[in-house]
Amino acid sequence: MRRLALMAALGSILGVGLVLGGPLACHKTEAAPKQEGNKVPAGEVWLTAQQITEAKIAVAPLEEHDVDDTVLAAGRVTFDDLKVAHIYSPVTGKVTKIDAQLGQKVKKGDPLATIDSPDIGDVSSTLGKAQAEMIAAEHDYNRQKELFAQHATSQKDLEASEDNWRKAKAELDRAKAKAYLLQAGGGNYGVSQGYTLRAPLEGEVIAREISPGIEVQGQYGGGTAKELFTIGELDRVWILADIFEMDLARVKVGSKVSVKVVTYPNEPPFMGTVNYVANILDKETRTARVRCIFDNQKGLLKPEMYATVAISVDERKALAIPRTALLRLGDSTVVFVEIGETADKKVRYERRPVTVDETEGAAWLPVQHGLEKGEKVVVGGAVLLSGML
């Protein structure tokens, strides 16, 4: 009682009324303070319309998008093998003339180079001798048939003549085949020893490994022939990638593929499709070869470029945000959400922690926690808002 009396007296001195009567009688209950109209709560940013325009803040409602997982692999750009030709000389000789220069566009049948070759004379001579022997054998065979019909020769002589005729015909066919093979390259028999290499397809001269005056080895000369020209078309290219065994079942023919190359860091990804998945694994690397086709009308992708290949797998619909909306603060991931306006027409943006599936390479990040469908998420300028807190 004495203690209560002292507390009551102290309360009357300080002007504070105390309610007595219970164990909580000595505690004071205060009302929550009212928020001041111009005070921005922690974790929020308020901006005027002009500030939003100047900061280029962009928002978009949270909606479902096509999202996918990705399989990443290292790749290498190469020619479409139906649009490239590696050209060798079929004859041995000396290069006397170069017709095609590096980077030049050529059509099928255009001359590339002229080679002075004794092989051309040999082929022409062999063909002429085969033709002469064929004529002689044919005459003898016809004569033996007439004599046999008149019972003026034996069956044995007729059969021997027929055998010689057949041998001469086979030799002539062989000589003609070799001559035709060289004629396809532009051989001009009986006139000179010049042999003209010609383009087997339309395209661009990608590589040239000869110059006037050098000696070249022919493919049919028994030595090791050297590639003289590479002609290719780069309007469509392949990218070859190796994927691990664990990802093989997820990659299908027709899967979408995006590719980045170090040469063009600011270019958007090149888009293509998978058109072949190997049925066997490399026994050492335990990887399977995947071939992807890319349109390359601008010619930006060059053969032998290295590329980072992202193959889309497991496509599905999900609530997702673009990667530009996501901010990382330490170990946390956050976004900014537009939550309304203040009394003086300032737009309120709230920083909110979220959980997303940050699959590397995916353009859209599926939202797992922290946002609801239809909420307005800042997709452009989130970094500036974070700097204003």
PyMOL commands that set and color helices and strands:
alter all, ss='L'
color gray80, all
select helices_A, chain A and resi 2-14+49-55+118-149+155-183+245-250+323-325+382-388
alter helices_A, ss='H'
color red, helices_A
select strands_A, chain A and resi 44-47+58-61+63-79+84-87+93-98+105-106+111-116+194-198+203-208+215-216+229-232+236-244+256-261+270-277+287-295+306-322+327-329+332-341+347-353+355-356+364-369+376-380
alter strands_A, ss='S'
color yellow, strands_A
deselect
rebuild
show_as cartoon
